Amino acid sequence: MTHLLRERPVMSRPDPKRPPQAIALFILVTCQLMVTLDSTVVNVALLPIRHALRFSPAGLDWVIDAYSLAFGGCLLLGGRVGDALGRRQALCAGIALFTAGSLAGGLAPSAALLLASRAIQGLGAAFAAPNALALITVIAAEGRERTRALGLFTAASAAGGSLGLVLGGALTSLISWRAAFFVNVPVGLTVLALAPRHLPPTPRSAGGLDVAGAVLGTVGLVAVINGLIDLARQASAVATLISFVSGGALLIALAVTELRVDNPIVPPAVVRVPRRRVALVVMLLIPITLYGSFFLTAQYVEASLHFSPLRAGLSFLPLSGAIVAASRLTPGLVARRGPVVALLLGIATLVLGSAWMVAGSSSSSYLLGLLGPLVLLGAGAGLAFPTLNAIALAGASPRETGATAGLLQASQQIGTSAGVAVLTVFAVADGRPAALMVGCAFVIATLALAAVGLTRRSTGQRAIPEGGSPHNCRLSGLTYR
């Protein structure tokens, strides 16, 4: 097992024909920061939005949920469209939609138009995010260079949520809730101006898009995420069950359909690599603890510690700082100790942070009960997420990178919704400490799964290329000897 833990990534020589990496990476990181930031930037603006547009209390939740449903539900479609039509084109189309939706949201004169604009933003994000992640594999050579790029990408993704709370609170307090939408417009236009010049083109895959698979995957994911949203809201049990059953049935139908079509939206080869399957499951499980804990903490600091919305956002900055710091250290750790060690260390750090949060849940002090756990959770996320992305994306063929990225991000989005839903149910029933204990149990189970699934000798020996040797083969971009 020791030699598996210390696998070294294969270092590829830089391609002199690639565009300047710094500008391309800036564009991709900015895209990811925009789409994750917008998942929370309006959270602290809901009250003024309700008064301005006369939302009902029940309808107000859809300002957040319309974005989440469109984003999570269309990720598979967005990633596969990038494979089929070109990732740069798909990313630009997504950012154009996102920017148009942001402008429409800032100008919205009614509740219905605001919700429509949020759905457009989510659709644009679903096309931009997986293709931005897939393009990382084009601009950065496999090995330390790619791990560093994925670290920056992950830092933007993970920190975007807390930064959205800070930015949303500041803009709403100082200007207007509409500024939280308008701020995306100049950023989006800048990305659209730079992307065609600095992002590399990618080849289009042969054959048309799997329309049936796109419909089944999109509607199935929307139904599952809607069921999780209903669960968090304590909505009708019948409606929640219908969402889960219908969504599950559609996703099963998707799995059957994909085996029979020539150009599937989720190519079966994507999930045939054992390590990639483990990475996808871990990417689903980690957010249950991480984002569920964030949601409960945000509620706690406002309701129990009586923080203002802006101060509540600022209280998450240590978390963001820890994510950025840990993601900068990850490439060196992966180069020295291998990706599995880095991932397991990251998950173990999440376990410590989660356990500390449980132990400090009775404290009424931010400094004693929350600051330390947030720093540990941020450090764990900064180690785990870029390594997970690297393990899952490495070795994917150019025709399947977008689909792999879409599946990764769909797993993360479902895990995020599941974390909020499951921990909210336990918090309502048994209180915040009990919910945090459930979150801690999830991340402990995740650590056990990753340790077993990624260190089994068979995991590194089941995907031997044709004509290759079991003693020196590449699996997911890693060398086994």
N, C-alpha and C positions, 0 to 999 in steps of 0.2 A: 504493500500500500504506500510505503514511503516514496517510492519512485514515481507513483502516480501523482502524489501531492506536489512533487517538485518538477512537474513537466515544464519545459521552457517553451514559450511561444517561438514559432519560426519567424525569424527576422527577414523581411523582404527588402530588397533594394528599392530606393525611391525611383519612381518613373519620371524621367526628365520632361516628359511631354505633359505632365499634369499641370493644371493652373496653379498660381501661387496659393499655397495651402492656407495661409493666414486669412486672406480675404474670404476664401470659400468657407472656411470654418466659422468665421464671424457671421456670415450669412446664415449658415445652418443653425448655429447656436441661437442667433437672434430669432429665427423662425420658431424654434422650440420654446424659447422664453416667452414669446408672444402667446402661443396657444395654451401653455400651462398657466401663465399669469391670468389669462382671461377666464379660467375656471373659477377664480376666487375674487377677481377685482371688483365685481359688483356685489359681493356678499355684504359689505358694510354700507352699501348704498341702497339697500332694499327699502328701507323706511321712506326716504325721500322719493324713490321711484313710485312707491305705493300711493303716496299723496299726490304726486304730479300726474300720474296716469290713471288713478282711481282703480287700482287693482283690488280684487277681493283677497282676503287673507289666504284662501286656498290657492288662488291663481298666482300669487306672488312667488311661490316656490318654483314655478315654471320658468322664471327668469334664469335660474340656475340649471334646472333640469332640462330645458330645451337644448341648451348647449351640450350638456353631458350626454344626452341621448343621441344627438346627431353626431357628435364626435366619436363616442364609443361604438355606436352602431355601424358607422361607415369606415372604420379603420381598415378592415380587410379589403373592402372595395378600393379605398384610396391607395393602399400598398400595391395591389395587383394592377391597378390602372397605370401606376408608375412603371411596373415591369413591362406592360403591354405597349404603352405609348411613349415611354421615356420619362425618367424620374425628374429631370429638370423641368420638363413641360408640366408634369403633374403637380410639382411643388409650386410652380408659378401660378397655375390655375387655382390651387388651393389658397395661396396668399391673396390673389385677386379677389376670390370669394370672401375670404376673411376680412379683408380691408373694406370691401363694399358693405358687408354685414355690419362692420363697426361704424361706418359712416351712417348707415340707415338707423342703427340703434341710437346713435347720438341725436339724430333728427326726429326719432319716432314720436308722432303726436298721440298715439293711442297704445293701449296695452297689447292689442293683437299684433300691431306692427312691430312692437319691441320684441315680442316672442318670436315672430317670424325672422327678425334680424338675428336673434340669438341662434336660431336653428341654422341660418346661413353661415354664421361664424363657425358653428360646430362642424358643418359640412366642409368648409374650407380648411379647418384645422385637421380633419380626418384625411384630407389629401396631402396637406403640407407635412405633417409630423412623420408618418412612416417613410416618406420619400427623403426627408431630411436625414433621418437615421440611416437609410440605405445608402445615401450619397457619401456618408462618412467612410464607407468601405471603398469608395472610389478615390477619394482625395487623400486618404491616409493608408500607408502601407501596413500590412499585417504585422503585429508585434507591438513594440513599445509605442511607436508613433500612433497606431490606431487606438491603443488603450488610452493614451493621453487625450486624443480627440474625443473618444467616447466619455472620458472623465469630464471634460468641459461640457459636452452635450448633456450628460446626466446632471451635472451641477445646475445647469440652466433649467432643466426639467424639474428637478426636485426642489430647487429654491424658488421657482416661479410661483408656487402656491402661496408661500408666506410673503413674498414680495408683492403679490397681487393684493393681499390684505393691507399692506402698508401704503401702496400706491393708491388703492381705491379709497382708503380712509383720508389720505392727504388731499386728493383731488376733490372728493365730495365735500370735505370740510372747507377747503380754500376757494373752490371754484363752483362746481356743480356736479351732480351725478352724471350728466351728459359728457363731461370731460373724461370720465373713465372709458368711454367708447371712442371719443375723438382722438385720444392719445395714440391709438393704434394706427391711425390713418397715415401720418408722416412716416412712421416706421415701416408700414407695409409698402408704401410707395418707394421708399429707399431700397427695400429688399427687391422689389420688382425691377428697379433700375439696375441693380448690381448683378442679380442672378444670371441673366442671359450672357453676361460678359465673363463672369468668374466661376460659374459652376460648370463642370464638364458635362457634355452630352452623353447619354447612355443609349445603347442600341435598343430597338423595339423588338419584342418577342414575336415570333411568327404565330399566325392564327389570331382569331378574334377573341374578344373577352367572353368569359363564361357568364352569360346573362343570368341563367337559372341559378348558378352558384352565387352570383352577386346578390340576387334578390333574397335567396334563402339565408345567406350569411348576414346580410344587413338587417332584414326583418327579425331574424332569430336573435341577433345580438341586442337589437333595440328592445325586444320583448323581455329578454333576461335582465337587462339593465333597468328597464321600467319596473320589473318585479322587485328588484333590489331597492329602487327608490320608494316603491309602495311599502315595502317592508320597513324602511327607515321612518316613513311617515305614519306608520301604524294604520295604514289604509285598510279597506275591506279585505278580509281574508280570502274571499272568493275571487276578487279581482287580482290579488297578488298571486294566488294559485294558478289562475288562468294564464297570467303572464309567464310564470315559470314553466308550466307544462307546454304551452304553445311555443315558447322560445326553445325549450329543450328538444321538442319534436322537430322544429325547423332545423336546428343545428345537427341533429341526427340525420335528417334528410340531406343536409349539405354534405355530410361525411360520405353518405352512400353515393350521392350524385358525383362527387369529385373523383371517384374511382372509374367513372364511365366516360368522362369527357376528355377532349384532347388538350385543352388549355384551361385547367381548373383554376378557380380563384384562390384555392389553397392547395398547391401541388402536394400530393402525398409524400413526395421525397423530402419535403420540408420537415416532416415530423418522424421520418424513419431513423434519423440519427439519435441514438439513445441519449447522448448528453444534451442535445437540443431539447428533447422532450422534458428532461429533468429541469433544464433552465426555464422552460415555459411554465412549468408547474410552480417553480420557486418564484418566478415573476408574478404569478397569480397570488401566491400566499403572502409574500412579504407586505404588500400594500394593505392587506387585511389588518395587520397590526399597526403598521406605520401610519396610514392615513386615517384609520379608525381612531387611533390615539390622538392624532392632530385635531380631528373634528371634536372629540370630547374635550380636549384641552382648550380649543378656541371657545367652546361654550362655557367652560368652567371659568376662564379668566374674565369673561364679560359678566356672567351671571353671579358668580360667587366672589371673585376678587374685585369686581366692579371696575374693571379696566374700560376705558373708552375704546371705541372701535380702532382708532389710530394707535393707541397704546397697546391694544391686543395684537395688532399687526407687528408692532415693534418688538413685542415679547418673543416673536418667532425668529428674529434676526440671528440670535446665537445658533439656532438650528441651521439656518442658511449658511452662516459662516463655517460651521463644522462640515457641512456637505462640500463646500468649495475646497476647504483645506484637505479633507480626506481624498477627494477626487484628484487633487494634485499629487498626492502621495501614491495613489494606486498604481500608475505605470511602473514606478520603481519597484514596488512590492511584487507586482506580477513578473517583472523581469528577473527578480532575484529568487522568488519562491514559487512562482507558477500561479495560474489563475485560480485553481481550486483552493489553495491556501488563502489567497486574497478574499475569495468569496466566503469561505467558512469563517474567516476572521471578521468580515463585515457582519455576517448574520449573528455571530457570537456577541459582537458589540451591540447589535439590536436587542439581543436577549438581555444583556446587562442594563441597557437603557430602559427597556420595558419593565424589568423587575424593579428597578429603582423607582420608576413612576408608580408602580403598585405600592411599594413601601412608603412613598411620600404622598400617597393620595389623601391621607388624613391631614396633611399639613395645609395651613391657610396662607403660607408664604410662597411667593413665586421663587425666591432665591433658594429656599430649602427644598421645596417639593417639585419644582419644574425645571429650573435652569440646568442642573446637571443631567437629568434624563433627556432633555431636548438636545443637548450637546452630544450625548452618546448616540441618540437616535440619528442625528445628522451625520455623525462620523460613520456609523454603520451603513447608512444609505449611500454615502459617498464612496465607500469601499465596495458594496455589494452590487449596486445597479450597473456601473460601467463594466464590471467583470462579467455579470450576467449577459449584458448586451454583447460583449466580446465573444463569450462562449457560444451564444446562440447564433450570431451572425457569421462567425468564422467558418470558412468552408462552404458556405452557401454559394451555389452557382450564380453567375450574374443574372440569369433569367429568373431567379427565385429570391433575390435579396429583398425586393420590395414586399413580397408576400410574407417573408420571414419577419421583416420589421413590423408589418401590419399586425401579424399574429402576436408578436411580442407586446406591442403597445395595446392591443385589444385585451390581452391577458392582464396587463397592468391596470387598464381602465376598469375591467370587471372586478379585479381585486380591490380597487379603490372604492367602488360602489358597494361591494360586499362588506368591506371593513366598516364603512359608515353605517350600513344597515344592521349588521350583526351586533356590533358594539352598542349601537343605539338601543336595540331591543333589550340587551342585557342591562344597560344603564337605566332604562325606564322601569324594568322589572325589579332589579336588585340593587341599583345604585352604581355610581361611577367606579368605585373600587372593584366591584365584581366584574364590570365590563372590561376594565384594564387587566384583570387577571385572565379573562378569556383571551384578550389580545396577546398576553405573554405566553399563554399555552400554545397559540397558533405559531408564534415565532420559534418556540422551542421545537415544535414538531417540524417546522421548516428546516431548522438546523439539522435535525436527525435525517430528514429526507435527503438534503443536499450531501451530507457526509456519506450516507450509504450509496446514493445514486451516482455520485461523481467520483467515488474512489473504488468502486468495484473494478476488479481487473477486467471483467467482461465488457465493461462500458467502453474501454479503449480498444477493443479487439473485434467489434461486431461490424464495423463499417470499413472494410479493407477495400481500397480501390482495385479495379480490375488490373491484374498483372502485378499488384503490389505485394509487399511482404508484411506479415503480421508483426514482424520485429522492427519495422521502420516505416510506419504509415502515417499519413496525415488524416486526422479526424477533426473536423471543425477548426482547422488551422493550427492544431497543436501537434507536436511530434511525440510519438511514443517509441521508446527504445527498450 
